[in-house]
Amino acid sequence: MTKRFLSEHNVDFEERNINQNPEYVAYLKEKGFQAVPVVEAPGHPAFYGFRPDQLMQFAG
């Protein structure tokens, strides 16, 4: 749902799939996340889950 939201709002993003790149699991755990998706963007606090309220800030 997060990818779909970003795509529908023409927001560029980079997907890091933990199934294809298991090294990202360790990275996310180090950051304190225990669920996906995780959204990180420069200048914004990272968050996890489908959060339309948070995602709207990228849909300029």
C-alpha distance matrix in Angstrom:
0.0 3.8 5.5 5.0 6.0 8.6 9.8 10.3 12.2 14.1 13.6 15.0 13.6 14.8 12.9 15.1 14.4 16.4 17.3 18.8 20.2 21.3 23.1 20.0 20.0 23.4 22.3 19.5 22.0 24.6 22.4 22.1 18.5 18.1 14.4 11.4 9.4 12.2 12.3 15.9 17.7 21.4 22.8 20.0 19.6 17.0 14.5 12.1 9.2 6.5 9.4 9.5 13.2 13.3 11.0 13.4 16.2 15.1 14.7 18.6
3.8 0.0 3.8 5.4 5.1 6.2 8.6 9.9 10.7 12.3 10.8 12.1 10.5 12.0 10.6 12.9 13.1 15.2 16.9 18.1 18.8 20.0 21.3 17.9 18.4 21.4 19.8 17.1 20.0 22.1 19.7 19.8 16.4 16.8 13.3 10.1 7.5 9.4 8.8 12.3 13.9 17.6 19.1 16.3 16.2 13.7 11.6 9.8 7.8 5.4 7.7 8.0 11.4 10.6 8.1 11.0 13.2 11.9 12.2 16.0
5.5 3.8 0.0 3.8 5.5 5.2 6.1 8.5 9.9 10.5 9.3 9.9 8.3 9.7 8.4 11.3 11.7 14.6 15.9 16.4 17.4 19.3 20.6 17.5 18.6 21.8 20.1 18.0 21.2 23.2 21.0 21.7 18.4 18.8 15.4 11.8 9.1 11.0 10.1 13.0 14.2 17.9 19.9 17.8 18.1 15.5 14.2 12.6 11.1 9.2 11.3 11.2 14.5 13.4 10.3 12.8 14.8 12.5 12.5 16.1
5.0 5.4 3.8 0.0 3.8 5.5 5.1 6.0 8.5 9.8 10.0 11.4 11.0 12.9 11.9 15.0 15.0 17.9 18.7 19.3 20.8 22.6 24.2 21.2 22.1 25.4 23.8 21.6 24.6 26.8 24.5 24.9 21.5 21.7 18.1 14.7 12.2 14.3 13.3 16.3 17.1 20.7 22.4 20.1 20.7 18.5 16.8 15.2 13.1 10.3 12.2 11.0 14.6 14.4 11.2 12.8 15.4 13.4 12.4 16.0
6.0 5.1 5.5 3.8 0.0 3.8 5.5 5.2 6.2 8.6 8.5 11.0 11.0 13.7 13.3 16.4 17.0 19.7 21.1 21.9 22.8 24.4 25.6 22.2 23.1 26.1 24.2 21.8 24.8 26.7 24.0 24.3 21.1 21.7 18.3 15.2 12.5 13.9 12.3 15.1 15.5 18.9 20.1 17.7 18.5 16.8 15.2 14.2 12.2 9.0 9.7 7.8 11.2 11.3 7.9 9.1 12.0 10.4 9.2 12.9
8.6 6.2 5.2 5.5 3.8 0.0 3.8 5.5 5.2 6.1 5.0 7.2 7.6 10.6 11.2 14.5 15.9 18.8 20.6 20.8 21.3 23.3 24.0 20.7 22.2 24.9 22.6 20.6 23.9 25.4 22.7 23.6 20.7 21.8 18.7 15.3 12.4 13.0 10.7 12.9 12.7 16.0 17.5 15.7 17.0 15.4 14.6 14.2 13.2 10.7 11.1 9.5 12.3 11.3 7.5 8.9 10.7 8.1 7.4 11.0
9.8 8.6 6.1 5.1 5.5 3.8 0.0 3.8 5.4 5.0 5.9 7.4 8.4 11.2 11.7 15.4 16.4 19.8 21.0 20.8 21.8 24.2 25.2 22.2 23.9 26.8 24.7 23.0 26.4 28.0 25.5 26.6 23.6 24.5 21.2 17.6 14.8 15.9 13.9 15.9 15.6 18.7 20.6 19.1 20.5 18.8 18.1 17.4 16.2 13.6 14.5 12.8 15.7 15.0 11.2 12.1 14.0 11.1 9.7 12.8
10.3 9.9 8.5 6.0 5.2 5.5 3.8 0.0 3.8 5.5 7.7 10.3 11.9 14.9 15.3 18.9 19.7 22.9 24.0 24.1 25.3 27.5 28.6 25.5 26.9 29.9 27.8 25.8 29.1 30.7 28.1 28.9 25.8 26.5 23.2 19.8 17.0 18.2 16.2 18.4 18.0 20.9 22.3 20.6 22.1 20.7 19.7 19.1 17.3 14.2 14.6 12.1 15.0 15.1 11.5 11.4 14.0 11.8 9.3 12.2
12.2 10.7 9.9 8.5 6.2 5.2 5.4 3.8 0.0 3.8 5.6 9.1 11.2 14.7 15.9 19.4 20.9 23.9 25.6 25.6 26.2 28.4 29.0 25.7 27.3 29.9 27.5 25.5 28.8 30.1 27.2 28.1 25.4 26.6 23.5 20.3 17.4 17.9 15.2 16.9 15.8 18.4 19.5 18.0 19.9 19.1 18.5 18.6 17.4 14.4 13.9 11.1 13.2 13.1 9.6 8.7 10.8 8.6 5.6 8.4
14.1 12.3 10.5 9.8 8.6 6.1 5.0 5.5 3.8 0.0 3.8 6.4 9.4 12.9 14.6 18.3 20.1 23.5 25.1 24.5 25.1 27.6 28.1 25.0 27.0 29.6 27.0 25.5 29.1 30.1 27.3 28.8 26.2 27.6 24.7 21.2 18.3 18.5 15.7 16.7 15.3 17.6 19.2 18.3 20.6 19.7 19.7 20.0 19.3 16.7 16.5 14.2 16.2 15.4 11.7 11.3 12.4 9.3 7.2 9.1
13.6 10.8 9.3 10.0 8.5 5.0 5.9 7.7 5.6 3.8 0.0 3.8 6.4 10.1 12.2 15.7 17.9 21.1 23.1 22.6 22.7 25.1 25.2 22.0 24.1 26.4 23.6 22.2 25.8 26.5 23.8 25.4 23.0 24.7 22.1 18.7 15.8 15.4 12.3 13.0 11.5 13.9 15.7 14.8 17.1 16.2 16.6 17.1 17.0 14.9 14.6 13.0 14.7 13.1 9.5 9.9 10.3 6.7 6.1 8.4
15.0 12.1 9.9 11.4 11.0 7.2 7.4 10.3 9.1 6.4 3.8 0.0 3.8 7.2 9.9 13.4 16.0 19.3 21.3 20.3 20.2 22.9 22.8 19.8 22.4 24.5 21.7 20.8 24.6 25.2 22.8 24.8 22.5 24.4 21.9 18.5 15.7 15.1 12.2 12.4 10.9 13.1 15.7 15.3 17.6 16.3 17.1 17.6 18.0 16.5 16.8 15.8 17.6 15.4 12.0 13.1 13.0 9.2 9.7 11.5
13.6 10.5 8.3 11.0 11.0 7.6 8.4 11.9 11.2 9.4 6.4 3.8 0.0 3.8 6.4 9.7 12.4 15.6 17.8 17.0 16.6 19.2 19.1 16.1 18.6 20.8 18.1 17.2 21.0 21.7 19.4 21.5 19.1 20.9 18.6 15.2 12.5 11.8 9.4 9.7 9.2 12.0 14.9 14.2 15.8 13.9 14.7 14.9 15.5 14.7 15.4 15.3 17.2 14.7 11.6 13.8 13.6 10.1 11.5 13.8
14.8 12.0 9.7 12.9 13.7 10.6 11.2 14.9 14.7 12.9 10.1 7.2 3.8 0.0 3.8 6.5 9.6 12.7 15.0 13.8 13.1 15.9 15.7 13.0 15.9 18.0 15.5 15.2 18.9 19.6 18.0 20.2 18.0 19.6 17.6 14.2 12.0 11.3 9.8 9.8 10.2 12.8 16.2 15.7 16.7 14.2 15.2 15.0 16.0 16.0 17.2 17.8 19.8 17.1 14.4 17.0 16.8 13.5 15.2 17.5
12.9 10.6 8.4 11.9 13.3 11.2 11.7 15.3 15.9 14.6 12.2 9.9 6.4 3.8 0.0 3.8 6.1 9.4 11.5 10.6 10.5 13.1 13.7 11.0 13.4 16.1 14.2 13.5 17.1 18.5 17.2 18.9 16.3 17.3 15.1 11.6 9.6 9.9 9.5 10.7 12.2 15.3 18.5 17.3 17.5 14.5 14.7 13.6 14.2 14.5 16.5 17.5 20.0 17.5 14.9 18.0 18.3 15.4 17.0 19.8
15.1 12.9 11.3 15.0 16.4 14.5 15.4 18.9 19.4 18.3 15.7 13.4 9.7 6.5 3.8 0.0 3.8 6.3 8.9 8.1 7.1 9.5 9.9 7.3 9.9 12.6 11.0 10.8 14.2 15.6 14.9 16.7 14.3 15.2 13.6 10.6 9.4 9.4 10.2 11.0 13.3 16.1 19.3 18.1 17.7 14.4 14.7 13.5 14.5 15.7 17.9 19.6 21.9 19.2 17.2 20.6 20.7 18.1 20.1 22.9
14.4 13.1 11.7 15.0 17.0 15.9 16.4 19.7 20.9 20.1 17.9 16.0 12.4 9.6 6.1 3.8 0.0 3.8 5.4 5.4 5.9 7.9 9.7 7.8 9.3 12.6 12.2 11.5 14.4 16.6 16.3 17.4 14.6 14.5 12.6 9.7 9.2 10.5 12.2 13.8 16.5 19.5 22.5 20.9 20.2 16.6 16.2 14.0 14.4 15.7 18.5 20.4 23.0 20.7 18.8 22.3 22.9 20.5 22.2 25.3
16.4 15.2 14.6 17.9 19.7 18.8 19.8 22.9 23.9 23.5 21.1 19.3 15.6 12.7 9.4 6.3 3.8 0.0 3.8 5.5 4.9 4.9 7.3 5.7 6.1 9.6 10.1 9.5 11.7 14.2 14.6 15.3 12.7 12.1 11.0 9.0 9.7 10.8 13.4 14.9 18.0 20.8 23.7 21.9 20.6 16.8 16.3 14.0 14.7 16.7 19.6 22.0 24.4 22.0 20.7 24.4 24.9 22.9 24.8 28.0
17.3 16.9 15.9 18.7 21.1 20.6 21.0 24.0 25.6 25.1 23.1 21.3 17.8 15.0 11.5 8.9 5.4 3.8 0.0 3.8 5.7 5.8 9.4 9.0 8.9 12.3 13.5 13.1 14.7 17.5 18.1 18.6 15.9 14.6 13.2 11.5 12.2 14.0 16.6 18.4 21.4 24.4 27.2 25.5 24.2 20.4 19.5 16.9 16.9 18.6 21.9 24.1 26.8 24.8 23.3 26.8 27.7 25.6 27.2 30.4
18.8 18.1 16.4 19.3 21.9 20.8 20.8 24.1 25.6 24.5 22.6 20.3 17.0 13.8 10.6 8.1 5.4 5.5 3.8 0.0 3.8 6.2 9.0 9.3 10.5 13.4 14.1 14.5 16.6 18.7 19.4 20.6 18.1 17.5 16.2 14.0 14.2 15.6 17.5 18.8 21.3 24.0 27.2 25.9 25.1 21.5 21.2 19.0 19.3 20.7 23.7 25.7 28.4 26.1 24.2 27.6 28.3 25.8 27.3 30.3
20.2 18.8 17.4 20.8 22.8 21.3 21.8 25.3 26.2 25.1 22.7 20.2 16.6 13.1 10.5 7.1 5.9 4.9 5.7 3.8 0.0 3.8 5.5 6.0 8.1 10.3 10.8 11.9 14.0 15.6 16.6 18.1 16.2 16.1 15.5 13.7 14.0 14.4 16.4 16.9 19.6 21.9 25.1 24.1 23.1 19.6 19.8 18.0 19.1 21.0 23.7 25.8 28.1 25.5 23.9 27.4 27.6 25.2 27.2 30.0
21.3 20.0 19.3 22.6 24.4 23.3 24.2 27.5 28.4 27.6 25.1 22.9 19.2 15.9 13.1 9.5 7.9 4.9 5.8 6.2 3.8 0.0 3.8 5.3 5.5 7.6 9.3 10.3 11.5 13.5 15.0 16.1 14.4 13.9 13.9 13.0 14.1 14.5 17.0 17.7 20.8 23.1 26.0 24.7 23.1 19.6 19.5 17.6 18.8 21.2 23.9 26.5 28.6 26.1 25.0 28.7 28.8 26.8 29.0 31.9
23.1 21.3 20.6 24.2 25.6 24.0 25.2 28.6 29.0 28.1 25.2 22.8 19.1 15.7 13.7 9.9 9.7 7.3 9.4 9.0 5.5 3.8 0.0 3.8 5.4 5.7 6.8 9.0 10.3 11.2 13.1 14.8 13.9 14.3 15.0 14.2 15.1 14.5 16.7 16.6 19.5 21.2 24.1 23.2 21.7 18.5 19.1 17.9 19.8 22.4 24.6 27.2 29.0 26.0 25.1 28.8 28.4 26.4 29.0 31.6
20.0 17.9 17.5 21.2 22.2 20.7 22.2 25.5 25.7 25.0 22.0 19.8 16.1 13.0 11.0 7.3 7.8 5.7 9.0 9.3 6.0 5.3 3.8 0.0 3.8 5.4 4.9 6.1 8.5 9.7 10.6 12.4 11.0 11.8 12.1 11.0 11.7 10.8 13.0 13.0 16.0 18.1 20.9 19.7 18.2 14.8 15.4 14.2 16.3 18.8 20.9 23.5 25.2 22.2 21.4 25.1 24.7 22.9 25.5 28.1
20.0 18.4 18.6 22.1 23.1 22.2 23.9 26.9 27.3 27.0 24.1 22.4 18.6 15.9 13.4 9.9 9.3 6.1 8.9 10.5 8.1 5.5 5.4 3.8 0.0 3.8 5.4 5.2 6.1 8.6 9.9 10.6 9.1 8.9 9.8 9.8 11.3 10.9 13.9 14.5 18.0 20.2 22.6 21.0 18.9 15.3 15.2 13.5 15.4 18.4 20.6 23.7 25.3 22.6 22.2 25.9 25.9 24.4 27.0 29.9
23.4 21.4 21.8 25.4 26.1 24.9 26.8 29.9 29.9 29.6 26.4 24.5 20.8 18.0 16.1 12.6 12.6 9.6 12.3 13.4 10.3 7.6 5.7 5.4 3.8 0.0 3.8 5.5 5.1 6.1 8.7 9.8 9.7 10.3 12.2 12.8 14.3 13.1 15.8 15.6 18.9 20.5 22.7 21.4 19.2 16.0 16.5 15.5 17.9 21.1 23.0 26.1 27.3 24.3 24.3 28.0 27.5 26.2 29.1 31.7
22.3 19.8 20.1 23.8 24.2 22.6 24.7 27.8 27.5 27.0 23.6 21.7 18.1 15.5 14.2 11.0 12.2 10.1 13.5 14.1 10.8 9.3 6.8 4.9 5.4 3.8 0.0 3.8 5.5 5.1 6.4 8.9 8.9 10.8 12.3 12.3 13.2 11.1 13.1 12.3 15.4 16.8 19.1 18.0 16.0 13.1 14.2 13.9 16.8 19.8 21.1 24.1 25.0 21.8 21.7 25.3 24.5 23.2 26.3 28.6
19.5 17.1 18.0 21.6 21.8 20.6 23.0 25.8 25.5 25.5 22.2 20.8 17.2 15.2 13.5 10.8 11.5 9.5 13.1 14.5 11.9 10.3 9.0 6.1 5.2 5.5 3.8 0.0 3.8 5.4 5.0 6.4 5.3 7.3 8.7 9.0 10.1 8.1 10.7 10.7 14.3 16.2 18.2 16.4 14.0 10.7 11.0 10.3 13.2 16.4 17.8 21.0 21.9 18.9 19.1 22.8 22.2 21.3 24.3 26.8
22.0 20.0 21.2 24.6 24.8 23.9 26.4 29.1 28.8 29.1 25.8 24.6 21.0 18.9 17.1 14.2 14.4 11.7 14.7 16.6 14.0 11.5 10.3 8.5 6.1 5.1 5.5 3.8 0.0 3.8 5.3 4.9 5.2 6.4 9.2 10.8 12.7 11.1 13.9 14.1 17.6 19.3 20.8 19.0 16.1 13.1 13.1 12.2 15.0 18.5 19.9 23.3 24.1 21.3 21.9 25.6 25.1 24.5 27.5 30.1
24.6 22.1 23.2 26.8 26.7 25.4 28.0 30.7 30.1 30.1 26.5 25.2 21.7 19.6 18.5 15.6 16.6 14.2 17.5 18.7 15.6 13.5 11.2 9.7 8.6 6.1 5.1 5.4 3.8 0.0 3.8 5.4 7.5 9.7 12.5 13.8 15.2 12.8 14.9 14.1 17.1 18.1 19.5 18.2 15.4 13.1 14.1 14.2 17.4 20.8 21.7 25.0 25.3 22.2 23.0 26.5 25.5 24.9 28.2 30.4
22.4 19.7 21.0 24.5 24.0 22.7 25.5 28.1 27.2 27.3 23.8 22.8 19.4 18.0 17.2 14.9 16.3 14.6 18.1 19.4 16.6 15.0 13.1 10.6 9.9 8.7 6.4 5.0 5.3 3.8 0.0 3.8 5.8 9.1 11.3 12.3 13.3 10.3 12.0 11.0 14.0 15.1 16.2 14.6 11.7 9.4 10.6 11.3 14.9 18.1 18.6 21.8 21.9 18.7 19.7 23.1 21.9 21.5 24.9 27.0
22.1 19.8 21.7 24.9 24.3 23.6 26.6 28.9 28.1 28.8 25.4 24.8 21.5 20.2 18.9 16.7 17.4 15.3 18.6 20.6 18.1 16.1 14.8 12.4 10.6 9.8 8.9 6.4 4.9 5.4 3.8 0.0 3.8 6.6 9.5 11.5 13.1 10.8 13.1 13.0 16.3 17.8 18.5 16.3 12.9 10.5 10.5 10.6 13.8 17.3 17.9 21.4 21.4 18.7 20.1 23.5 22.8 22.9 26.0 28.4
18.5 16.4 18.4 21.5 21.1 20.7 23.6 25.8 25.4 26.2 23.0 22.5 19.1 18.0 16.3 14.3 14.6 12.7 15.9 18.1 16.2 14.4 13.9 11.0 9.1 9.7 8.9 5.3 5.2 7.5 5.8 3.8 0.0 3.8 5.8 7.8 9.5 7.7 10.7 11.6 15.3 17.5 18.5 15.9 12.7 9.6 8.5 7.5 10.4 14.0 15.1 18.7 19.2 16.7 17.7 21.3 21.1 21.0 23.8 26.5
18.1 16.8 18.8 21.7 21.7 21.8 24.5 26.5 26.6 27.6 24.7 24.4 20.9 19.6 17.3 15.2 14.5 12.1 14.6 17.5 16.1 13.9 14.3 11.8 8.9 10.3 10.8 7.3 6.4 9.7 9.1 6.6 3.8 0.0 3.8 7.1 9.7 9.4 12.9 14.6 18.3 20.9 22.0 19.2 16.1 12.8 11.0 8.8 10.4 14.1 15.9 19.5 20.5 18.5 19.4 23.1 23.3 23.2 25.7 28.7
14.4 13.3 15.4 18.1 18.3 18.7 21.2 23.2 23.5 24.7 22.1 21.9 18.6 17.6 15.1 13.6 12.6 11.0 13.2 16.2 15.5 13.9 15.0 12.1 9.8 12.2 12.3 8.7 9.2 12.5 11.3 9.5 5.8 3.8 0.0 3.8 6.5 7.4 11.1 13.6 17.3 20.3 21.6 18.5 15.8 12.4 9.8 6.6 7.2 10.8 13.1 16.6 18.1 16.4 16.8 20.5 21.3 21.0 23.1 26.4
11.4 10.1 11.8 14.7 15.2 15.3 17.6 19.8 20.3 21.2 18.7 18.5 15.2 14.2 11.6 10.6 9.7 9.0 11.5 14.0 13.7 13.0 14.2 11.0 9.8 12.8 12.3 9.0 10.8 13.8 12.3 11.5 7.8 7.1 3.8 0.0 2.9 5.1 8.6 11.6 15.1 18.5 20.2 17.3 15.2 11.5 9.2 5.8 5.9 8.8 11.6 14.7 16.7 14.8 14.5 18.2 19.2 18.4 20.3 23.7
9.4 7.5 9.1 12.2 12.5 12.4 14.8 17.0 17.4 18.3 15.8 15.7 12.5 12.0 9.6 9.4 9.2 9.7 12.2 14.2 14.0 14.1 15.1 11.7 11.3 14.3 13.2 10.1 12.7 15.2 13.3 13.1 9.5 9.7 6.5 2.9 0.0 3.8 6.5 9.9 13.1 16.7 18.5 15.6 14.1 10.5 8.4 5.4 5.2 7.2 9.9 12.6 14.9 12.9 12.0 15.8 16.8 15.7 17.5 20.9
12.2 9.4 11.0 14.3 13.9 13.0 15.9 18.2 17.9 18.5 15.4 15.1 11.8 11.3 9.9 9.4 10.5 10.8 14.0 15.6 14.4 14.5 14.5 10.8 10.9 13.1 11.1 8.1 11.1 12.8 10.3 10.8 7.7 9.4 7.4 5.1 3.8 0.0 3.8 6.5 10.1 13.4 15.1 12.4 10.7 7.0 5.7 4.2 6.5 8.9 10.2 13.0 14.5 11.7 11.3 15.1 15.3 14.3 16.9 19.9
12.3 8.8 10.1 13.3 12.3 10.7 13.9 16.2 15.2 15.7 12.3 12.2 9.4 9.8 9.5 10.2 12.2 13.4 16.6 17.5 16.4 17.0 16.7 13.0 13.9 15.8 13.1 10.7 13.9 14.9 12.0 13.1 10.7 12.9 11.1 8.6 6.5 3.8 0.0 3.8 6.7 10.3 12.0 9.4 8.7 5.6 5.5 6.0 8.1 9.2 9.5 11.5 12.7 9.4 8.6 12.3 12.0 10.8 13.6 16.3
15.9 12.3 13.0 16.3 15.1 12.9 15.9 18.4 16.9 16.7 13.0 12.4 9.7 9.8 10.7 11.0 13.8 14.9 18.4 18.8 16.9 17.7 16.6 13.0 14.5 15.6 12.3 10.7 14.1 14.1 11.0 13.0 11.6 14.6 13.6 11.6 9.9 6.5 3.8 0.0 3.8 6.9 9.0 7.2 7.0 4.6 6.9 8.9 11.6 12.8 12.6 14.3 14.7 11.1 10.6 13.7 12.3 11.0 14.4 16.4
17.7 13.9 14.2 17.1 15.5 12.7 15.6 18.0 15.8 15.3 11.5 10.9 9.2 10.2 12.2 13.3 16.5 18.0 21.4 21.3 19.6 20.8 19.5 16.0 18.0 18.9 15.4 14.3 17.6 17.1 14.0 16.3 15.3 18.3 17.3 15.1 13.1 10.1 6.7 3.8 0.0 3.8 6.3 5.6 7.4 6.9 9.6 12.1 14.5 15.0 14.1 15.0 15.0 11.3 10.5 12.8 10.6 9.0 12.6 13.9
21.4 17.6 17.9 20.7 18.9 16.0 18.7 20.9 18.4 17.6 13.9 13.1 12.0 12.8 15.3 16.1 19.5 20.8 24.4 24.0 21.9 23.1 21.2 18.1 20.2 20.5 16.8 16.2 19.3 18.1 15.1 17.8 17.5 20.9 20.3 18.5 16.7 13.4 10.3 6.9 3.8 0.0 3.8 5.6 8.1 9.0 12.4 15.2 18.0 18.6 17.3 18.0 17.5 13.8 13.5 15.1 12.2 10.9 14.6 15.0
22.8 19.1 19.9 22.4 20.1 17.5 20.6 22.3 19.5 19.2 15.7 15.7 14.9 16.2 18.5 19.3 22.5 23.7 27.2 27.2 25.1 26.0 24.1 20.9 22.6 22.7 19.1 18.2 20.8 19.5 16.2 18.5 18.5 22.0 21.6 20.2 18.5 15.1 12.0 9.0 6.3 3.8 0.0 3.8 6.9 9.3 12.6 16.0 18.7 19.2 17.3 17.9 16.6 13.1 13.6 14.7 11.3 11.2 14.8 14.7
20.0 16.3 17.8 20.1 17.7 15.7 19.1 20.6 18.0 18.3 14.8 15.3 14.2 15.7 17.3 18.1 20.9 21.9 25.5 25.9 24.1 24.7 23.2 19.7 21.0 21.4 18.0 16.4 19.0 18.2 14.6 16.3 15.9 19.2 18.5 17.3 15.6 12.4 9.4 7.2 5.6 5.6 3.8 0.0 3.8 6.3 9.1 12.6 15.2 15.8 13.7 14.7 13.3 9.6 10.7 12.2 9.3 9.8 13.5 14.2
19.6 16.2 18.1 20.7 18.5 17.0 20.5 22.1 19.9 20.6 17.1 17.6 15.8 16.7 17.5 17.7 20.2 20.6 24.2 25.1 23.1 23.1 21.7 18.2 18.9 19.2 16.0 14.0 16.1 15.4 11.7 12.9 12.7 16.1 15.8 15.2 14.1 10.7 8.7 7.0 7.4 8.1 6.9 3.8 0.0 3.8 6.5 10.3 13.3 14.7 12.8 14.7 13.3 9.7 11.5 13.7 11.5 12.3 15.9 17.1
17.0 13.7 15.5 18.5 16.8 15.4 18.8 20.7 19.1 19.7 16.2 16.3 13.9 14.2 14.5 14.4 16.6 16.8 20.4 21.5 19.6 19.6 18.5 14.8 15.3 16.0 13.1 10.7 13.1 13.1 9.4 10.5 9.6 12.8 12.4 11.5 10.5 7.0 5.6 4.6 6.9 9.0 9.3 6.3 3.8 0.0 3.8 7.1 10.5 12.3 11.3 13.7 13.3 9.7 10.9 13.9 12.5 12.6 16.0 18.0
14.5 11.6 14.2 16.8 15.2 14.6 18.1 19.7 18.5 19.7 16.6 17.1 14.7 15.2 14.7 14.7 16.2 16.3 19.5 21.2 19.8 19.5 19.1 15.4 15.2 16.5 14.2 11.0 13.1 14.1 10.6 10.5 8.5 11.0 9.8 9.2 8.4 5.7 5.5 6.9 9.6 12.4 12.6 9.1 6.5 3.8 0.0 3.8 7.0 9.1 8.3 11.4 11.3 8.3 9.7 13.1 12.7 13.1 16.0 18.5
12.1 9.8 12.6 15.2 14.2 14.2 17.4 19.1 18.6 20.0 17.1 17.6 14.9 15.0 13.6 13.5 14.0 14.0 16.9 19.0 18.0 17.6 17.9 14.2 13.5 15.5 13.9 10.3 12.2 14.2 11.3 10.6 7.5 8.8 6.6 5.8 5.4 4.2 6.0 8.9 12.1 15.2 16.0 12.6 10.3 7.1 3.8 0.0 3.8 6.9 7.7 11.2 12.1 9.9 10.7 14.3 14.8 14.8 17.2 20.2
9.2 7.8 11.1 13.1 12.2 13.2 16.2 17.3 17.4 19.3 17.0 18.0 15.5 16.0 14.2 14.5 14.4 14.7 16.9 19.3 19.1 18.8 19.8 16.3 15.4 17.9 16.8 13.2 15.0 17.4 14.9 13.8 10.4 10.4 7.2 5.9 5.2 6.5 8.1 11.6 14.5 18.0 18.7 15.2 13.3 10.5 7.0 3.8 0.0 3.8 5.9 9.4 11.2 10.0 10.3 13.8 15.2 15.3 16.9 20.3
6.5 5.4 9.2 10.3 9.0 10.7 13.6 14.2 14.4 16.7 14.9 16.5 14.7 16.0 14.5 15.7 15.7 16.7 18.6 20.7 21.0 21.2 22.4 18.8 18.4 21.1 19.8 16.4 18.5 20.8 18.1 17.3 14.0 14.1 10.8 8.8 7.2 8.9 9.2 12.8 15.0 18.6 19.2 15.8 14.7 12.3 9.1 6.9 3.8 0.0 3.8 6.3 9.0 8.7 8.2 11.3 13.5 13.6 14.4 18.0
9.4 7.7 11.3 12.2 9.7 11.1 14.5 14.6 13.9 16.5 14.6 16.8 15.4 17.2 16.5 17.9 18.5 19.6 21.9 23.7 23.7 23.9 24.6 20.9 20.6 23.0 21.1 17.8 19.9 21.7 18.6 17.9 15.1 15.9 13.1 11.6 9.9 10.2 9.5 12.6 14.1 17.3 17.3 13.7 12.8 11.3 8.3 7.7 5.9 3.8 0.0 3.8 5.4 5.3 6.1 8.6 10.7 11.7 12.7 15.9
9.5 8.0 11.2 11.0 7.8 9.5 12.8 12.1 11.1 14.2 13.0 15.8 15.3 17.8 17.5 19.6 20.4 22.0 24.1 25.7 25.8 26.5 27.2 23.5 23.7 26.1 24.1 21.0 23.3 25.0 21.8 21.4 18.7 19.5 16.6 14.7 12.6 13.0 11.5 14.3 15.0 18.0 17.9 14.7 14.7 13.7 11.4 11.2 9.4 6.3 3.8 0.0 3.8 5.4 4.8 6.0 9.0 10.1 10.1 13.3
13.2 11.4 14.5 14.6 11.2 12.3 15.7 15.0 13.2 16.2 14.7 17.6 17.2 19.8 20.0 21.9 23.0 24.4 26.8 28.4 28.1 28.6 29.0 25.2 25.3 27.3 25.0 21.9 24.1 25.3 21.9 21.4 19.2 20.5 18.1 16.7 14.9 14.5 12.7 14.7 15.0 17.5 16.6 13.3 13.3 13.3 11.3 12.1 11.2 9.0 5.4 3.8 0.0 3.8 5.6 5.6 7.7 10.1 10.6 13.0
13.3 10.6 13.4 14.4 11.3 11.3 15.0 15.1 13.1 15.4 13.1 15.4 14.7 17.1 17.5 19.2 20.7 22.0 24.8 26.1 25.5 26.1 26.0 22.2 22.6 24.3 21.8 18.9 21.3 22.2 18.7 18.7 16.7 18.5 16.4 14.8 12.9 11.7 9.4 11.1 11.3 13.8 13.1 9.6 9.7 9.7 8.3 9.9 10.0 8.7 5.3 5.4 3.8 0.0 3.8 5.5 6.0 8.0 9.8 12.2
11.0 8.1 10.3 11.2 7.9 7.5 11.2 11.5 9.6 11.7 9.5 12.0 11.6 14.4 14.9 17.2 18.8 20.7 23.3 24.2 23.9 25.0 25.1 21.4 22.2 24.3 21.7 19.1 21.9 23.0 19.7 20.1 17.7 19.4 16.8 14.5 12.0 11.3 8.6 10.6 10.5 13.5 13.6 10.7 11.5 10.9 9.7 10.7 10.3 8.2 6.1 4.8 5.6 3.8 0.0 3.8 5.4 5.7 6.9 10.1
13.4 11.0 12.8 12.8 9.1 8.9 12.1 11.4 8.7 11.3 9.9 13.1 13.8 17.0 18.0 20.6 22.3 24.4 26.8 27.6 27.4 28.7 28.8 25.1 25.9 28.0 25.3 22.8 25.6 26.5 23.1 23.5 21.3 23.1 20.5 18.2 15.8 15.1 12.3 13.7 12.8 15.1 14.7 12.2 13.7 13.9 13.1 14.3 13.8 11.3 8.6 6.0 5.6 5.5 3.8 0.0 3.8 5.3 5.0 7.5
16.2 13.2 14.8 15.4 12.0 10.7 14.0 14.0 10.8 12.4 10.3 13.0 13.6 16.8 18.3 20.7 22.9 24.9 27.7 28.3 27.6 28.8 28.4 24.7 25.9 27.5 24.5 22.2 25.1 25.5 21.9 22.8 21.1 23.3 21.3 19.2 16.8 15.3 12.0 12.3 10.6 12.2 11.3 9.3 11.5 12.5 12.7 14.8 15.2 13.5 10.7 9.0 7.7 6.0 5.4 3.8 0.0 3.8 5.6 6.6
15.1 11.9 12.5 13.4 10.4 8.1 11.1 11.8 8.6 9.3 6.7 9.2 10.1 13.5 15.4 18.1 20.5 22.9 25.6 25.8 25.2 26.8 26.4 22.9 24.4 26.2 23.2 21.3 24.5 24.9 21.5 22.9 21.0 23.2 21.0 18.4 15.7 14.3 10.8 11.0 9.0 10.9 11.2 9.8 12.3 12.6 13.1 14.8 15.3 13.6 11.7 10.1 10.1 8.0 5.7 5.3 3.8 0.0 3.8 5.6
14.7 12.2 12.5 12.4 9.2 7.4 9.7 9.3 5.6 7.2 6.1 9.7 11.5 15.2 17.0 20.1 22.2 24.8 27.2 27.3 27.2 29.0 29.0 25.5 27.0 29.1 26.3 24.3 27.5 28.2 24.9 26.0 23.8 25.7 23.1 20.3 17.5 16.9 13.6 14.4 12.6 14.6 14.8 13.5 15.9 16.0 16.0 17.2 16.9 14.4 12.7 10.1 10.6 9.8 6.9 5.0 5.6 3.8 0.0 3.8
18.6 16.0 16.1 16.0 12.9 11.0 12.8 12.2 8.4 9.1 8.4 11.5 13.8 17.5 19.8 22.9 25.3 28.0 30.4 30.3 30.0 31.9 31.6 28.1 29.9 31.7 28.6 26.8 30.1 30.4 27.0 28.4 26.5 28.7 26.4 23.7 20.9 19.9 16.3 16.4 13.9 15.0 14.7 14.2 17.1 18.0 18.5 20.2 20.3 18.0 15.9 13.3 13.0 12.2 10.1 7.5 6.6 5.6 3.8 0.0
